[in-house]
């Protein structure tokens, strides 16, 4: 059975870096980011990849069922049994769709959702400080932050009621965060 951990957090919270480091340090753990999974599927040239590209090439959002199918396929095809996926869910609809799929699939179990919590100020400083691309500016950050915050309360409530939400303070060193997150994941497997 595949054991799934979802890692959520604001832009600049460090969730991707944290998950990458944990997977690098633990041979039994695989890490995927939703965007990377979609890009890999496109690059594969599969029918699913062509379908995804028909949306992304026009700058449109990939439909929910396709995103969930892509994530579930990656989990099932992973050579490892412990999977970290960061940046998912980003909406209540994404959360509900994944929950529906997982309830029908006995081969994947969502163990925990880990929220890497940072203040908006820290997130903004990090994103604007790294300025990796054209989308790392104050206006785009504000929009990305709003997109993250809008469904957050409902997402937190859902996973808290299911007893699987774990919050980590993301305003420490990467080493401290990775150490705590890694220990927490190991305690659950």
N, C-alpha and C positions, 0 to 999 in steps of 0.2 A: 504494500500500500504506500502511495506517495503521501508525504506529510508536507503540507503547504503553510507557509508563513507569508502574510501580506505585510508590506512595510509602507506606511503612508507618512506624509509630512509635507509641510509647505515647500514651495520652491526655495532652495538654499538651506534646507534643513539638514542636508548631508545624507539623506536616506540611500541614495544610489551608491555613494562612496562607502558608507557603512556596510551595505549588503555585499558589495564587491570584495571588500577586505575580508569579511567573514567567509565568503565562498573560497577566496584564495587561501585562507588559513586552515580550511577544513575540507579535506578531500571528499567527504560524504555529502557536501552541500553544493547545490547548483543555484546560480543567481540569474534572473532574467529581468529586464525592464520591458514594459509593455511596448514602448516605441521601438526598441531593438528587435523584439519578436516580430513586429509587423514588417520592419525593414528586411529581416532575414527571410521571411515568407515571400516577400516581393522578389528578393534576389534569387530565390530557389527556382523561380519561373513556373511554379505550380499554378494550377487553376485558381486556388485560393489566393495566391500571390498576385495573379493578374487582376482578380476581383478587388483586392485591397488597393492595388496601384490605380485602378480606375477611379477611386475616391481621392487618394492622397495626391495624385498628379494634378488634380484640380483644386487642391487645398481644402477639400471637404473632409469632414469627420468620417471615419470608418464606422459603419453601422455596428451597433451593440452586439448583435448575435455573432458577427464575424470576429470582433475583438475577443469575445469570450471563447469562441471556438479555437482561435489561434492560441490563446493562453492555455486552454485545456489540452490541446494537441502537444504543445511544448512540454507541459507537465508530464503527460503520458509517455512522450518519447524521450524524456530526459534519462540519461544513464544513471542518474542519482535519485535516491528516494526522498531526500529532504530538499525542498525547493523554496527559495526566497524570490518573491516578485515584488519589485518596488514600483510605486506610483499607481497602484490599483487597489481599490476602486477610486475613481475621480468623481463619481456621481452616485446618487441613490439608485438610479437605473442600473448602472454597472454592478453595484453591490447586489441588488436584487436578482439580476440575471445570473451572476456567478453563483449565488446562493441556490437558485433554482437548479442549475446544472449540477452543482455538487451534491444536492440532495438525491439526485437520480444516479449518481456515480459512486459506487462503493470502493473504487480504487484510489480515490483522492479524498483526503481528510484535511479540512482547514483547521490547523492546530491553534494558531493565534494571529491576531492583527496587532502589529507593533506600530505605534504612533511616535515618531521622532518629533518632539515638541520644541519649537523655538518661537520667540516673540517675533512679531512682524518686523520690528526694527532690526533684529539680528539677521533675519532672513534677507531683508532688503540690503543690508550692508554686505552680506556674503555674495548675493547675486550681482550687485553692482560692482563689488570689488573684484569679482572674477572676470566679468565682462568678456565672456568667451565668444559672443556672437552679437548680431544686430538686435536680437531680442532681449539682450541683457541691458535694458535701460529702464528708467524709473516708471515710465508710462506702461510699458509692457509688464513690468514686475507687478504693478498695482492691479492690472487686469488678471494676471496669473494668480495673484494672491486672492483676489475676489472669487475667482473660479474655484480655488481650493477651499476657501472658507464657507462659501454658500451652502454646500451640502454637508459640511463637516459635522455639525451637531447631530444630524440625523444618522450619519454613518457611525459616529461614536456611540450613540444611544443603542443602535441595533447590535453592534458587537459587544457592548457592555452588557446588554440584556442576555446575550448568549454566553457571557462569561469568558470571552476570549480577547478582550481589548487590553493591551499592555502599553502603558505610556512611559517613554524614556525621555529624560532631559537632554535635548540636543544642543544645549549651550555650554558644552564642555569640550575638552580636546577630543579629537577623533579616536585616539587610543582608549580614552575612558568610555566613550560611547560604544565603540566596537567591543570592548571587553565586557561591558554590561549586557549588550544585546546578544553576544555570542554565548555568554553564560546562561542567559535566559532561554535561548533556543535549545541549548544542550539539556537544560533542566526539563524541557518539554518533550524531548525525544528519548 
